[in-house]
Each structure stands twice: as C-alpha cells, then as structure tokens.
Amino acid sequence: MTPSEQPVAQASRFTHDAMHTTFCFRFSDIEPALAASLARECAEKLDALETSLSRFIDGGDIWRINHLRAGETILIGDDCHRCLLQALQAWSDTGGLFDVTLGRKIEQRRSGSAEASPPAAGRLTIHPDRAAVTCEEAGREIDLGGIGKGFALDALAELLEPWNIPAALLSAGASSHLAVGNASWPIKLTGDKETLRLELRNMAMSASGTGIQGNHILHPAGDEAMPTHSAKRLWVCAESATRAEIWSTALMLVSPAELIDLKQDLTEIRQLVVEDQSGLQTIW
C-alpha cells in the first residue's frame, strides 16, 4: 500500500528513517519554511520515540523493562507509558489476540530457528497511575512492533495539532498512514493480482500480512491456534493510527470467513479489506 506520488496539490514532502522504516511527512498548502520546520520537529520526535520504544536500543525504556529482574520496578517516560497502556487495552479488546509480551517468541521466529517456541512465562505490571513498570516474575519481553509505528504517527499528529495544518499525510513505510485535516489523500492498496484505490481523510490506515516479512505473526496461544485460511494481507481503516495497527495485526489471526460476523462489534473499524486467493475483498 503506497500513497500516490502527488495526492494533494502543492504538498511538501519530507522523509526520515526511524524504527527500521522510512517515515514520510506530506504537508499541503503551507509555507515551505514552516513545512521544513515541522518536518524537523517530527523527525526529532521520532528519534525520541525510537529510543524509548525499541527493544534493541540499550538504555531505552523497553530495553530496560526487558532486563528487569523479579521484584524490580523502574520509572519510564510518558510516551512509553501511554503506549504500554494502549497495548494493555488492546489485549483486552482483542480477547488476547494482540499481545506485546511475546518478544522471545517473535525473536525466535525471525531467526528461523526450527526449535519449539519457548513457553510464555513471567508477569509484568504496568502501573496505571504513574509511569512505572514492575517485574512480578521474569520471563516476559516486550516487542512493540505491532503498535509502535501507529503510536508514533498519532504522536506526530498531536505535535502538529497546535499549528492547524490544512492537510497532512503522515506515513510509516508502506504499511501505516494517517491523514490529518480536510483533504482526501488517494491510497493504493496493492495485491498480488489487482489494486484498489481508497480516499483517506481524517483517518488512519494500517496493513498487515505475510507478503513482505513472511510468517512473522504469532498467535499468543501457539501455532496450533492459528486459523487455517488463505488471507495474505489485510488493511484496516480507523480514526487512530494506533488502533488501526492493532486491529490489522489482531485480525490476521481470524479466519476471513469469521470477519463478517465481527462487524457489528468492531464499530471503530471504518473499513476492512482482505486479500485471499480470490483477490481483494472489501469485508466492510
């Protein structure tokens, strides 16, 4: 899924590498100097978020959490705390399908190891009233790969809010986009055999699938709980980039045949498109 090259007239375009992808900021109908200044602020914010949210950066909040021993408590930054609270809420909302504490399992899957996945163990407590995390029992490792980029896009939108930008499209690679303002940005959903064009306006879109990163999506209950289906990828539209990314990950663990039954319960999802063997299908 990629934005069209010129979605809105007179759009200034900037890029910044962070979180193992390239972020893109497009601003429409503002002075070039202001656009460049805002792009610098967005880049600085992304760098700070990456340090806090990455499990691979020594000394960052998630790195410190993953190195806690039983009984230890640490204070973390506000951004990391907010992201973890949203991840915890997502675990509840998805019935446990979205779980950011599978870091060890994810790392083993990415390494290509043929060994059995280690059993999920350990317990972390995220304090709701203060920016702190306690390790009750060692063993859990946090990986925010399924929420971090969406959370970052929402954070950038918050940064831009005081400026009343007429229109902006914030993108995290090719998989997550957030349209801010009143303009409509054409987005192209690219499947193996066909494409579909959507207009994104005051809304976020996130994609998930196995086409690029392979079979990296894990079921918290184990491989035996994975549904037998042919979905290769799906796209979710929602008001929040964080929630769009959460649901695009969680719904990959649901059979396409069951997705239609979820429509009445998942009212926050504005649109859902799935690609299976028959091509692209708009589920709702």
C-alpha positions in Angstrom: 0.0 0.0 0.0 1.6 3.2 -1.1 0.4 6.8 -1.3 0.1 8.3 -4.8 3.1 10.5 -5.7 1.0 13.7 -5.9 -2.1 13.1 -3.7 -2.7 16.8 -3.0 -1.6 19.8 -5.0 1.3 21.9 -3.5 2.2 19.2 -1.0 5.7 19.4 0.5 7.3 16.0 1.1 9.9 15.1 3.7 11.3 11.7 4.9 13.1 10.4 8.0 14.4 7.0 8.8 13.4 5.6 12.2 12.0 2.4 13.7 13.5 0.3 10.9 11.4 2.1 8.2 11.2 5.4 6.4 8.6 7.8 7.6 7.2 10.4 5.2 5.6 13.7 6.0 3.4 15.5 3.4 2.1 19.0 4.2 -0.4 20.7 1.9 -1.0 24.5 1.5 1.6 25.8 4.0 4.7 27.9 3.5 7.9 25.9 2.6 9.8 27.2 5.6 7.1 26.2 8.0 6.8 22.8 6.4 10.6 22.2 6.8 10.4 23.4 10.4 7.6 21.0 11.2 9.4 18.1 9.4 12.4 18.7 11.7 10.2 18.6 14.8 8.6 15.4 13.5 12.0 13.8 12.9 13.2 14.8 16.4 10.0 13.3 17.9 10.5 10.0 16.0 14.1 9.7 17.2 13.0 10.2 20.8 10.2 7.6 20.4 12.5 5.1 18.8 14.9 5.3 21.7 12.1 4.8 24.2 10.0 2.1 22.4 12.7 0.0 20.7 13.7 -3.3 22.4 17.0 -3.1 20.6 18.4 0.2 21.9 20.4 -0.2 25.0 19.2 2.0 27.8 15.8 2.8 26.3 12.6 2.2 28.2 11.6 -1.1 26.6 15.2 -2.4 26.8 15.2 -1.6 30.5 11.9 -3.3 31.0 13.1 -6.4 29.2 16.1 -6.6 31.5 14.1 -6.3 34.8 14.6 -9.0 37.4 11.7 -10.3 39.6 10.7 -7.7 42.2 12.3 -4.7 40.4 10.4 -1.5 39.4 11.5 1.2 37.1 10.2 4.6 36.0 9.7 5.1 32.3 8.9 8.0 30.0 5.4 9.3 29.5 5.3 8.2 25.8 6.3 4.7 26.6 3.8 4.5 29.4 1.0 5.7 27.2 1.9 3.2 24.5 2.0 0.3 27.0 -1.4 1.3 28.5 -2.9 1.3 25.0 -1.3 -2.1 24.3 -2.8 -3.4 27.5 -6.2 -2.1 26.5 -5.7 -3.7 23.1 -5.0 -7.1 24.7 -8.4 -6.8 26.5 -10.3 -5.5 23.4 -9.0 -8.3 21.1 -9.6 -11.1 23.6 -5.9 -11.7 24.0 -5.1 -11.8 20.2 -2.9 -8.7 20.5 -0.1 -9.3 22.9 3.1 -7.3 23.0 4.8 -9.5 25.6 5.8 -12.2 23.1 9.3 -10.7 22.4 11.1 -14.0 22.9 8.8 -15.9 20.6 8.9 -13.2 17.9 12.7 -13.2 18.0 12.9 -16.9 17.6 10.5 -16.9 14.7 12.5 -14.1 13.0 15.8 -16.1 13.5 14.4 -19.0 11.5 15.1 -21.5 14.3 13.4 -24.8 14.0 13.3 -25.3 17.8 9.9 -25.3 19.6 8.9 -21.8 20.7 9.6 -21.2 24.4 6.5 -21.2 26.6 5.1 -17.8 27.5 6.1 -17.1 31.1 6.6 -14.2 33.5 4.5 -11.3 34.5 4.9 -7.5 34.2 2.7 -4.9 35.9 2.1 -1.6 34.1 1.1 0.9 36.7 -2.0 2.9 35.6 -1.5 5.9 37.8 2.2 6.5 37.3 4.8 5.9 34.6 6.3 2.8 36.1 6.6 -0.9 35.3 7.2 -3.7 37.9 8.5 -7.2 37.0 6.5 -9.6 39.1 8.1 -12.7 37.5 10.9 -12.7 35.0 10.3 -14.1 31.5 8.2 -11.7 29.6 9.8 -9.5 26.9 8.0 -6.6 25.2 8.1 -6.1 21.5 6.1 -3.1 20.2 6.4 -4.0 16.6 2.6 -4.3 16.2 1.8 -0.9 17.7 4.9 1.3 17.7 4.6 2.9 14.3 0.9 3.6 14.6 1.5 5.1 18.0 4.3 7.3 16.5 2.0 8.6 13.8 -0.6 9.6 16.4 2.1 11.3 18.4 3.2 13.3 15.3 -0.5 14.3 14.7 -0.6 15.6 18.3 2.6 17.6 17.7 1.1 19.2 14.6 -2.3 20.0 16.2 -1.5 23.4 17.5 -0.4 24.5 14.1 -3.8 23.9 12.4 -2.2 22.4 9.3 -4.8 22.4 6.5 -3.8 18.9 5.4 -1.1 16.4 6.1 -0.4 12.8 5.3 1.9 11.0 7.8 3.2 7.6 6.7 5.3 4.9 8.4 6.8 3.0 5.5 4.2 1.5 3.2 2.1 -0.1 5.9 0.7 2.7 8.0 -0.8 6.1 7.0 -2.6 8.9 8.9 -4.4 11.7 7.1 -4.8 14.9 9.1 -7.1 17.8 8.0 -9.9 18.1 5.5 -8.1 16.9 2.3 -8.6 13.5 0.8 -5.4 11.5 0.1 -5.7 8.7 -2.5 -4.2 5.5 -1.2 -3.5 2.5 -3.4 -3.9 -1.0 -1.9 -1.7 -3.3 -4.0 -2.4 -7.1 -4.0 -0.7 -9.8 -6.0 -3.2 -9.6 -8.9 -5.1 -6.3 -8.5 -5.2 -2.9 -6.9 -7.8 -0.9 -5.1 -7.8 2.8 -4.6 -9.3 4.4 -1.4 -9.5 8.0 -0.3 -8.1 8.7 3.2 -9.5 11.7 5.0 -9.1 12.4 8.7 -8.5 8.7 9.2 -5.7 6.2 9.6 -5.0 3.0 7.6 -2.7 0.1 8.5 -1.8 -3.0 6.6 -0.6 -6.4 7.9 0.3 -9.6 6.2 2.9 -12.2 5.3 3.9 -10.9 1.8 6.9 -8.9 2.9 8.1 -10.1 6.3 7.0 -13.7 5.9 5.1 -15.6 8.6 6.1 -13.3 11.4 2.6 -13.0 13.1 2.3 -15.2 16.1 -0.8 -16.5 17.9 -0.5 -15.9 21.6 -2.0 -19.4 22.2 0.6 -21.1 19.9 0.9 -22.1 16.3 -1.8 -24.8 16.8 -4.3 -22.0 17.4 -3.6 -20.3 14.1 -6.7 -20.4 11.8 -6.5 -22.3 8.6 -7.1 -19.7 5.9 -5.6 -18.2 2.8 -5.5 -14.5 3.7 -2.2 -13.0 2.6 -2.7 -9.4 3.9 -5.4 -7.1 5.1 -5.9 -3.3 5.5 -7.8 -1.6 8.4 -9.1 1.9 8.5 -9.8 3.6 11.8 -9.7 7.1 13.4 -6.5 6.3 15.3 -3.3 5.0 13.7 -2.5 3.1 16.9 -5.9 1.3 16.8 -5.6 0.7 13.0 -2.3 -1.0 13.5 -3.5 -3.0 16.5 -6.5 -4.4 14.6 -4.6 -5.1 11.4 -2.3 -7.3 13.5 -5.0 -9.0 15.5 -7.4 -9.7 12.6 -4.7 -11.6 10.8 -5.4 -14.3 13.5 -9.0 -14.5 12.5 -10.3 -16.5 9.6 -11.7 -14.3 6.8 -14.9 -16.3 6.9 -15.4 -15.1 10.5 -14.6 -11.4 9.9 -18.0 -10.5 8.6 -19.5 -11.7 11.9 -17.3 -9.2 13.8 -18.6 -6.1 12.0 -21.3 -5.2 14.5 -18.9 -5.4 17.4 -15.9 -3.6 15.8 -17.6 -0.3 15.1 -14.3 1.6 15.4 -13.1 0.0 12.2 -14.3 2.1 9.3 -13.2 -0.2 6.5 -11.6 -3.6 6.2 -10.1 -5.0 3.0 -8.7 -8.6 2.8 -6.7 -10.3 0.2 -7.1 -14.0 -0.2 -6.7 -16.5 -3.1 -9.6 -14.8 -4.9 -8.1 -11.4 -4.7 -9.0 -8.2 -2.8 -12.3 -8.2 -0.9 -13.9 -5.3 0.9 -15.3 -7.0 4.0 -16.9 -3.8 5.3 
